[in-house]
């Protein structure tokens, strides 16, 4: 009996040298094109990587402390990234490497499916995939698309073996059906994304349709469906036992079959087909040629999941990510269809070879023209804000990591990942309450994935830090939770806008809302002592950063005059400043300057201010007020 290695050596001999050369060139082209997309990465990739990181740290498949929530839709991707992380690979590097490897393996599967065809058919398929820019973007984009593509390609290659053989069968059809293997790969596709099950269901329907006898139909159906259904049921059981829900929270946050989403979805699909017309026009023509001159069953096997997927995208509202993320599986299927059409055309006659070459050249030129006009591809080339989140995340980790303040955030990926802080997802992807309590108009807007929110709920959690919109933050919110929060009196009473600046790996400034009475990072007060962090003394134009000892220090600019954000009862208090060159600051009581070394005789609701009269900034870490006598004292946070 031949060994496993000898069997694979025999199979590799089946690959013509020219096909292997074309595959190598396609892989080099894809790697170079993917490298040109750096440093793009999707913010949602950091959500998945945060789950992987917390799993490695012993916190389970969770996004933050508290009730477990399934805020990912790519279990297999999270687990494989975590495995690479366990082996010592940085998780961002792991996600990129996994994406590149899976995309290259998809090219291998595509070339393998054409090993018995002429070289031009193999070239047409490889060029369609290797030159498609969405494929290159998402090879390094950090999300599960490459893994999904690979599972679809391997499932399809094995599903070809399930076509009943006859004299008209295409070259490369196998006499050894592999329904279990095909079902296994489509099951893995469903683990890569829950809606990946759609590909296996569509392929399975075609396999059943083309079988000649009822006995073959039932036998193949059971063997094909068993691994796929088994994986789906296993994940469903895990979800129910681990998260206490049948539906992933991401589904609750995004899925709403409504007229508004359907209109948006059809528009998205139409725009994507036009944007990638260089591939899809050739694929459509190839499907016609293959239907007339090739194996119609293989055309159905490829076309059914392609049509089903595009219809699904239209139904759920399309996608919001740049570079046509959800069109990448469609491009993989289109490449298979192009291979079938080219192979069928080349069997017609010698003249057909030149027609195929001319079509390919024109498609490449059209693709190059469209690439420079596609706004979604331009967005991917320009989108870099996730790395600003790395700067602020690292700053928050160094400044407040040991105190573990609660961070409420809209961009739930980069900042929570790099900060490691307990977090609250104000858009609801990773928050069970928001997922189970959608607003009344959920599904009636076109803000796919950004419709959830509840300001009173978020405020009730008393987050210590609030970051609106992107990592740059700011005073004005972008989404529902923030818009509702800023209308509440409790928010304006308890929160202050603060400018923080990180310097690793580059300098970047962000504005976050800080809760003044936070027990972890806010004002500390007792009957005899009040300690105010420097960042709560400054205003939103001041900048707080880490000093050489890793402490947060606030820059008081020249000519600044700042009121202390506290009110003290009557009595005598000593004011002490902790900071570099703090002796340059002046102290004011009710508008009158007082000497720094004397105690302050305060009446009820006295106003205390500090100012920087110099011509250079002064660094302030904190300010303390100590009471000299001990009658009853109360303190209120200023509105």
DOPAVEX-965814 format. One line per 5 residues: their letters; for each residue x, y, z of C-alpha. Coordinates in Angstrom, 1 decimal, decimal comma. Layout:
BEGIN
A> X/Y/Z  ...
***
This chain:
BEGIN
XXXXX> 0,0/0,0/0,0  1,6/3,3/-1,0  2,4/5,8/1,7  0,8/9,1/2,2  4,0/10,9/1,0
XXXXX> 4,2/8,7/-2,2  0,5/9,3/-3,0  1,1/13,1/-2,8  4,2/12,9/-4,9  2,2/11,0/-7,5
XXXXX> -0,4/13,7/-7,4  2,1/16,5/-7,8  3,4/14,8/-10,9  -0,1/15,4/-12,4  0,5/19,2/-12,4
XXXXX> 2,1/20,3/-15,7  5,3/22,4/-15,2  3,8/25,3/-17,1  0,8/25,3/-14,7  3,2/25,3/-11,7
XXXXX> 5,1/28,2/-13,2  1,9/30,2/-13,7  0,8/29,4/-10,2  4,2/30,6/-8,9  3,9/33,9/-10,8
XXXXX> 0,4/34,5/-9,6  1,4/33,9/-6,0  4,3/36,4/-6,4  2,0/39,0/-7,9  -0,6/38,5/-5,2
XXXXX> 2,0/38,9/-2,4  3,4/42,1/-3,9  -0,1/43,5/-4,4  -1,0/42,6/-0,8  2,2/44,2/0,5
XXXXX> 1,3/47,4/-1,3  -2,0/47,6/0,8  -0,1/47,8/4,1  -0,6/49,1/6,7  -4,4/48,7/6,2
XXXXX> -6,3/46,7/8,7  -10,0/46,7/9,6  -11,0/47,9/13,1  -13,2/44,8/13,5  -10,1/42,7/13,1
XXXXX> -9,0/44,0/16,5  -12,3/42,8/18,0  -11,5/39,3/16,9  -7,9/39,6/18,1  -9,1/40,9/21,4
XXXXX> -11,1/37,7/21,8  -8,0/35,7/20,9  -5,8/37,6/23,3  -8,3/37,2/26,2  -8,5/33,5/25,4
XXXXX> -4,8/33,2/25,6  -4,8/35,2/28,9  -7,2/32,7/30,5  -10,4/34,9/30,2  -12,1/32,6/27,8
XXXXX> -13,8/33,7/24,5  -14,8/37,0/25,9  -14,4/40,6/24,8  -14,5/42,2/28,3  -15,1/41,3/31,9
XXXXX> -18,7/40,5/32,9  -21,3/38,5/31,1  -20,0/36,6/28,1  -21,1/38,0/24,7  -20,4/36,5/21,3
XXXXX> -19,3/39,7/19,6  -17,4/38,0/16,8  -18,8/36,2/13,7  -15,6/34,2/12,8  -15,0/31,5/15,4
XXXXX> -12,6/29,5/13,3  -10,5/32,6/12,5  -10,4/33,6/16,2  -9,3/30,1/17,2  -6,6/29,8/14,5
XXXXX> -5,2/33,3/15,3  -5,2/32,3/19,0  -3,3/29,1/18,1  -0,6/31,2/16,3  -0,5/33,5/19,3
XXXXX> 0,0/30,6/21,6  3,0/29,6/19,5  4,5/33,0/20,2  3,4/34,9/17,1  2,2/38,5/17,6
XXXXX> -1,5/38,4/16,9  -1,6/41,2/14,3  1,2/39,4/12,5  -0,6/36,2/12,9  -3,8/37,6/11,3
XXXXX> -1,9/39,0/8,4  0,2/35,8/7,8  -2,9/33,7/8,0  -4,7/35,9/5,5  -1,8/35,7/3,0
XXXXX> -1,3/32,0/3,5  -5,0/31,2/3,0  -5,2/33,4/-0,1  -2,2/31,7/-1,6  -3,7/28,3/-0,8
XXXXX> -6,8/29,4/-2,6  -4,7/30,1/-5,7  -3,3/26,6/-5,3  -6,7/25,1/-5,1  -7,8/27,0/-8,2
XXXXX> -4,7/25,9/-10,2  -5,2/22,3/-9,0  -8,7/22,3/-10,3  -7,3/23,2/-13,8  -4,4/20,8/-13,8
XXXXX> -5,9/18,7/-16,7  -6,9/21,8/-18,7  -4,7/23,8/-21,1  -2,4/26,4/-19,7  -4,4/29,3/-20,9
XXXXX> -7,5/28,3/-18,9  -5,3/28,1/-15,8  -3,8/31,5/-16,6  -7,2/33,1/-17,0  -8,4/31,9/-13,6
XXXXX> -5,2/32,8/-11,7  -5,1/36,2/-13,3  -8,7/37,0/-12,4  -8,0/36,3/-8,7  -4,4/37,5/-8,3
XXXXX> -5,1/40,8/-10,0  -8,4/41,6/-8,2  -7,5/44,3/-5,7  -10,2/43,4/-3,1  -8,5/40,0/-2,8
XXXXX> -5,1/41,7/-2,1  -6,6/44,2/0,3  -8,4/41,5/2,4  -5,4/39,2/2,3  -3,8/41,6/4,9
XXXXX> -7,0/43,2/6,2  -7,1/41,0/9,4  -10,5/39,5/9,0  -11,7/36,0/8,0  -12,4/36,5/4,3
XXXXX> -9,2/34,6/3,1  -10,0/31,6/5,4  -13,6/31,6/4,1  -12,3/31,8/0,5  -10,0/28,8/1,0
XXXXX> -12,8/26,7/2,6  -15,1/27,5/-0,4  -12,4/26,7/-2,9  -11,4/23,4/-1,3  -15,1/22,5/-0,9
XXXXX> -15,8/23,3/-4,5  -12,8/21,3/-5,8  -13,9/18,3/-3,9  -17,6/18,8/-4,9  -16,5/18,5/-8,6
XXXXX> -15,8/14,9/-7,8  -19,5/14,4/-7,0  -20,6/15,1/-10,6  -21,9/11,9/-12,2  -19,3/10,8/-14,8
XXXXX> -20,2/10,2/-18,4  -18,6/10,7/-21,8  -19,3/14,4/-21,7  -17,8/15,0/-18,3  -15,1/17,7/-18,0
XXXXX> -11,5/16,8/-17,8  -10,3/16,6/-14,3  -13,5/15,0/-13,0  -12,7/12,3/-10,4  -13,9/8,8/-10,5
XXXXX> -13,6/8,8/-6,7  -16,4/10,9/-5,2  -15,4/12,8/-2,0  -18,7/14,0/-0,4  -17,4/13,8/3,2
XXXXX> -14,4/15,9/2,3  -16,4/18,4/0,4  -18,9/18,7/3,3  -16,1/19,0/5,7  -14,7/22,1/4,0
XXXXX> -18,1/23,7/3,6  -18,6/23,0/7,3  -15,4/24,9/8,0  -16,7/27,7/5,9  -19,7/27,9/8,2
XXXXX> -17,3/28,1/11,2  -15,3/30,8/9,5  -18,6/32,8/9,1  -22,1/31,7/10,1  -23,4/32,7/6,7
XXXXX> -20,7/30,6/5,1  -23,3/27,8/5,4  -25,0/29,3/2,4  -22,2/28,1/0,1  -22,4/24,6/1,2
XXXXX> -26,2/24,6/1,0  -26,2/25,9/-2,6  -23,5/23,4/-3,7  -25,4/20,6/-1,9  -28,6/21,5/-3,7
XXXXX> -26,9/21,3/-7,1  -25,2/18,0/-6,2  -28,6/16,5/-5,4  -30,2/18,0/-8,5  -27,7/16,4/-11,0
XXXXX> -27,8/12,8/-9,5  -29,3/10,3/-11,8  -30,9/7,9/-9,2  -32,7/8,4/-5,9  -30,3/6,0/-4,2
XXXXX> -27,3/8,1/-5,3  -29,1/11,3/-4,2  -29,8/10,1/-0,7  -26,4/8,5/-0,2  -24,5/11,6/-1,3
XXXXX> -26,8/13,9/0,5  -26,2/12,2/3,8  -22,4/11,9/3,4  -22,1/15,5/2,1  -24,4/17,1/4,8
XXXXX> -23,2/15,1/7,8  -19,9/16,9/8,5  -21,4/20,3/7,6  -24,5/20,0/9,7  -22,5/18,4/12,5
XXXXX> -20,2/21,4/12,7  -23,1/23,9/12,6  -24,9/22,1/15,4  -21,8/21,8/17,5  -21,2/25,6/17,3
XXXXX> -24,9/26,2/18,0  -24,7/24,0/21,1  -21,5/25,7/22,2  -23,1/29,1/21,7  -26,1/28,1/23,8
XXXXX> -24,1/26,6/26,6  -21,3/29,3/26,7  -23,1/32,5/25,8  -26,7/31,5/26,6  -28,1/32,5/23,2
XXXXX> -29,0/30,8/19,9  -28,0/33,9/17,9  -24,6/35,6/17,9  -24,7/39,1/19,2  -23,3/40,4/15,9
XXXXX> -26,4/39,1/14,2  -28,6/41,0/16,6  -26,6/44,1/15,9  -26,6/43,9/12,1  -29,3/41,7/10,7
XXXXX> -32,7/43,3/10,0  -34,6/42,3/6,9  -36,2/45,6/6,1  -37,1/47,8/3,0  -34,3/50,2/3,9
XXXXX> -31,7/47,5/4,2  -32,9/45,7/1,1  -32,7/48,9/-1,0  -29,2/49,6/0,4  -28,2/45,9/-0,3
XXXXX> -29,3/45,9/-3,9  -27,5/49,2/-4,4  -24,3/47,7/-2,8  -24,5/44,6/-5,0  -25,0/46,6/-8,2
XXXXX> -22,2/49,0/-7,4  -19,9/46,1/-6,6  -20,6/44,3/-9,8  -19,9/47,5/-11,7  -16,8/48,2/-9,7
XXXXX> -15,4/44,7/-10,4  -16,9/44,4/-13,9  -13,6/43,4/-15,4  -13,9/40,1/-13,6  -17,7/39,6/-13,5
XXXXX> -18,3/40,4/-17,2  -15,7/37,8/-18,2  -17,2/35,4/-15,7  -20,7/35,9/-17,1  -19,4/35,4/-20,7
XXXXX> -17,4/32,3/-19,5  -20,6/30,9/-17,9  -22,4/31,2/-21,2  -19,5/29,6/-23,1  -19,2/26,8/-20,6
XXXXX> -22,9/26,2/-20,6  -22,9/25,7/-24,4  -19,6/23,9/-24,9  -18,6/22,6/-21,5  -20,0/20,7/-18,5
XXXXX> -23,3/22,4/-17,5  -23,3/20,7/-14,1  -20,0/22,3/-13,1  -21,4/25,7/-14,3  -24,3/25,1/-11,9
XXXXX> -22,1/24,0/-9,1  -20,1/27,3/-9,3  -23,0/29,6/-10,3  -25,5/28,5/-7,7  -23,4/29,6/-4,6
XXXXX> -22,3/32,8/-6,5  -25,9/33,9/-7,2  -27,1/32,8/-3,7  -24,3/34,9/-2,1  -25,0/38,0/-4,1
XXXXX> -28,7/37,6/-3,3  -28,0/37,3/0,4  -25,8/40,4/0,3  -28,7/42,3/-1,3  -31,1/41,0/1,3
XXXXX> -29,1/41,9/4,4  -28,0/45,4/3,3  -24,6/44,8/1,7  -21,5/45,9/3,7  -19,9/49,0/5,1
XXXXX> -16,2/48,1/4,8  -13,9/49,4/2,1  -12,6/47,4/-0,8  -15,7/45,3/-1,3  -15,0/42,8/1,5
XXXXX> -18,0/40,5/0,9  -17,3/40,4/-2,9  -14,1/38,5/-2,3  -15,9/35,1/-2,1  -17,8/36,1/-5,2
XXXXX> -14,5/36,8/-7,0  -13,2/33,4/-6,0  -16,3/31,7/-7,5  -16,0/34,0/-10,6  -12,4/32,8/-11,1
XXXXX> -13,6/29,2/-11,1  -16,3/30,1/-13,6  -13,7/31,9/-15,8  -11,6/28,8/-15,8  -14,6/26,7/-16,9
XXXXX> -15,4/29,1/-19,7  -11,8/29,4/-21,0  -11,4/25,6/-20,9  -14,6/25,1/-22,9  -13,7/27,9/-25,4
XXXXX> -10,2/26,4/-26,0  -11,9/23,1/-27,1  -13,8/24,8/-29,8  -10,9/25,6/-32,1  -7,5/27,2/-32,5
XXXXX> -9,0/30,7/-33,2  -10,6/30,6/-29,7  -7,2/30,7/-28,1  -6,6/34,2/-29,6  -10,1/35,3/-28,5
XXXXX> -9,4/34,2/-24,9  -6,1/36,1/-25,0  -7,7/39,3/-26,3  -10,5/39,1/-23,8  -8,0/38,7/-20,9
XXXXX> -5,9/41,6/-22,0  -8,9/43,9/-22,4  -10,2/42,7/-19,0  -6,8/43,6/-17,4  -6,9/47,1/-18,9
XXXXX> -10,5/47,6/-17,8  -9,6/46,5/-14,3  -6,7/48,9/-14,2  -9,0/51,7/-15,3  -11,7/50,9/-12,8
XXXXX> -9,2/50,5/-10,0  -8,2/54,1/-10,2  -11,9/55,3/-10,1  -13,2/53,0/-7,4  -13,9/55,0/-4,2
XXXXX> -14,1/51,9/-2,0  -10,6/50,8/-3,0  -9,5/54,4/-2,4  -10,9/54,2/1,1  -8,8/51,2/1,8
XXXXX> -5,7/52,9/0,6  -6,4/55,9/2,7  -7,8/54,3/5,9  -5,1/54,4/8,6  -7,0/55,6/11,7
XXXXX> -6,9/52,2/13,3  -3,2/52,8/14,0  -4,1/56,0/15,8  -6,0/53,8/18,0  -2,8/51,9/18,8
XXXXX> -1,2/55,1/20,1  -4,1/56,0/22,3  -4,6/52,4/23,4  -1,0/52,0/24,5  -1,2/55,4/26,3
XXXXX> -4,3/54,3/28,2  -2,7/51,0/29,1  0,4/52,7/30,5  -1,4/55,5/32,2  -4,4/53,7/33,8
XXXXX> -3,9/49,9/33,1  -3,3/49,0/36,7  -6,5/50,8/37,8  -8,6/49,1/35,1  -11,1/51,9/34,4
XXXXX> -14,1/51,2/32,2  -13,8/52,5/28,7  -16,9/53,2/26,7  -16,0/53,3/23,0  -17,6/53,5/19,5
XXXXX> -14,6/52,0/17,7  -14,6/48,8/19,5  -11,5/47,3/17,9  -8,2/49,1/18,0  -8,4/51,1/21,3
XXXXX> -9,8/48,3/23,5  -7,3/45,8/21,9  -4,2/47,9/22,6  -5,3/49,3/25,9  -6,5/46,0/27,4
XXXXX> -9,0/48,0/29,5  -12,4/46,7/30,5  -14,6/48,2/27,8  -18,2/48,9/26,8  -19,1/48,7/23,1
XXXXX> -21,5/51,6/22,6  -22,5/50,2/19,1  -23,6/47,0/20,7  -21,6/44,3/18,7  -20,1/43,1/22,0
XXXXX> -22,7/44,2/24,5  -25,6/41,9/25,3  -28,0/44,5/26,6  -27,8/46,7/23,4  -28,0/43,6/21,2
XXXXX> -31,2/42,5/23,0  -32,8/45,9/23,2  -32,7/47,5/19,7  -34,2/50,9/19,2  -37,7/51,3/17,7
XXXXX> -36,3/52,4/14,3  -33,8/49,5/14,0  -33,6/48,4/10,4  -35,2/51,6/9,1  -31,8/53,4/8,5
XXXXX> -29,0/52,6/6,2  -26,3/52,7/8,9  -25,6/49,0/8,8  -24,0/47,8/12,0  -24,3/51,2/13,6
XXXXX> -27,9/51,4/14,5  -27,8/50,1/18,1  -27,3/52,4/21,0  -28,8/53,6/24,3  -27,4/56,6/26,0
XXXXX> -29,1/56,1/29,4  -27,9/52,5/29,5  -24,3/53,4/28,8  -24,4/56,2/31,3  -25,9/53,9/34,0
XXXXX> -22,7/51,8/33,7  -20,7/54,8/34,9  -17,8/54,4/32,4  -14,6/56,1/33,6  -13,6/57,1/30,1
XXXXX> -15,8/57,8/27,0  -14,4/57,9/23,5  -16,7/59,1/20,8  -16,4/58,2/17,1  -12,8/57,3/16,0
XXXXX> -9,7/57,2/18,1  -9,3/61,0/17,8  -12,4/61,3/19,9  -13,9/64,8/20,5  -16,7/66,7/22,0
XXXXX> -19,4/65,7/19,6  -20,7/62,1/19,3  -21,3/60,3/16,0  -23,7/57,6/17,0  -26,9/56,9/18,9
XXXXX> -25,5/56,2/22,4  -23,3/59,3/22,4  -26,0/61,5/20,9  -28,4/60,5/23,7  -25,7/60,7/26,4
XXXXX> -24,7/64,3/25,8  -28,4/65,3/26,1  -28,5/64,0/29,7  -27,8/66,3/32,7  -25,9/63,5/34,4
XXXXX> -23,4/63,5/31,6  -22,6/67,2/31,6  -22,5/67,2/35,4  -20,1/64,3/35,8  -17,9/64,3/32,7
XXXXX> -15,1/66,6/31,5  -13,4/66,6/28,1  -9,7/65,9/28,4  -6,9/65,9/25,8  -4,5/62,9/26,0
XXXXX> -1,5/62,5/23,8  0,4/59,2/23,2  3,9/58,9/21,7  4,2/55,2/20,9  4,8/54,3/18,1
XXXXX> 4,2/57,9/17,0  2,7/61,1/18,5  -1,1/61,4/18,4  -3,6/63,4/20,4  -7,1/62,3/21,3
XXXXX> -10,0/63,9/23,3  -11,8/61,6/25,8  -14,5/62,4/28,3  -13,4/61,5/31,8  -15,7/61,0/34,8
XXXXX> -14,7/63,5/37,4  -15,9/61,4/40,4  -14,5/58,1/39,0  -13,3/56,0/41,9  -10,4/54,7/39,7
XXXXX> -9,0/57,7/37,9  -11,1/60,7/39,1  -11,0/63,2/42,0  -10,2/61,6/45,3  -12,0/63,3/48,2
XXXXX> -12,4/62,8/51,9  -13,4/65,1/54,8  -9,8/66,4/55,1  -8,2/65,9/51,8  -9,0/66,4/48,1
XXXXX> -6,6/65,2/45,3  -7,3/66,3/41,7  -5,4/64,7/38,8  -3,7/67,2/36,6  -5,7/66,2/33,6
XXXXX> -8,9/67,3/35,4  -7,4/70,7/36,2  -6,7/71,5/32,6  -9,3/72,2/30,0  -10,0/70,5/26,7
XXXXX> -7,2/72,6/25,0  -4,6/71,3/27,5  -2,7/68,2/26,7  -1,9/65,3/29,1  0,9/62,8/28,4
XXXXX> 3,2/60,5/30,2  6,4/61,8/31,8  9,7/59,9/32,0  8,5/58,0/35,0  5,3/56,8/33,3
XXXXX> 3,0/59,2/35,2  0,3/61,3/33,6  1,3/65,0/33,5  -0,7/67,8/32,1  0,7/70,8/30,2
XXXXX> -0,7/74,1/31,5  -0,1/76,4/28,6  1,2/80,0/29,0  -1,4/82,6/30,0  -3,9/79,8/30,9
XXXXX> -6,2/80,5/34,0  -8,1/77,4/35,1  -10,8/76,9/37,7  -10,5/73,8/40,0  -13,3/71,4/39,3
XXXXX> -14,4/71,1/43,0  -16,3/73,1/45,6  -15,2/73,1/49,2  -17,0/74,0/52,4  -15,8/76,9/54,5
XXXXX> -12,6/76,4/56,4  -8,8/76,7/56,0  -7,1/74,6/53,3  -3,5/74,1/52,1  -3,0/73,8/48,4
XXXXX> -0,1/71,7/47,1  1,0/71,2/43,5  2,8/68,2/42,2  4,6/69,0/38,9  7,7/70,2/37,2
XXXXX> 8,2/73,9/37,6  4,9/74,0/39,6  6,3/77,0/41,5  5,6/79,1/38,4  1,9/78,7/38,8
XXXXX> -0,2/81,3/40,6  -3,2/80,7/42,9  -6,3/82,8/42,9  -9,2/82,9/45,4  -12,4/84,6/44,3
XXXXX> -10,4/86,5/41,7  -7,7/87,7/44,1  -4,1/86,3/44,0  -2,9/84,7/47,2  0,5/83,5/48,3
XXXXX> 1,3/79,9/47,6  2,6/79,1/51,0  -0,4/80,4/53,0  -3,5/78,5/53,8  -6,7/79,5/52,0
XXXXX> -9,5/80,8/54,1  -12,6/79,6/52,2  -16,2/80,6/52,5  -19,0/78,5/51,0  -18,7/78,0/47,3
XXXXX> -15,4/79,9/47,1  -13,8/79,9/43,6  -10,2/78,6/43,4  -8,1/79,1/40,2  -4,5/78,5/39,1
XXXXX> -2,8/80,3/36,3  0,4/80,2/34,3  1,8/83,7/33,9  5,0/82,6/32,2  5,8/82,3/28,5
XXXXX> 6,4/78,5/28,6  4,2/75,5/29,5  4,2/74,1/33,0  3,8/70,4/33,7  1,3/69,5/36,4
XXXXX> 0,7/65,9/37,7  -1,8/66,5/40,5  -3,1/69,1/42,9  -3,9/68,4/46,6  -6,0/70,4/49,0
XXXXX> -5,6/69,5/52,7  -7,9/70,8/55,4  -6,3/72,3/58,5  -9,3/71,8/60,8  -11,9/69,0/60,7
XXXXX> -15,5/70,1/60,9  -18,0/68,5/58,6  -17,0/69,0/55,0  -18,8/68,2/51,8  -17,6/68,3/48,2
XXXX> -19,5/68,5/45,0  -18,3/68,0/41,5  -18,9/71,1/39,4  -21,3/71,0/36,5
***
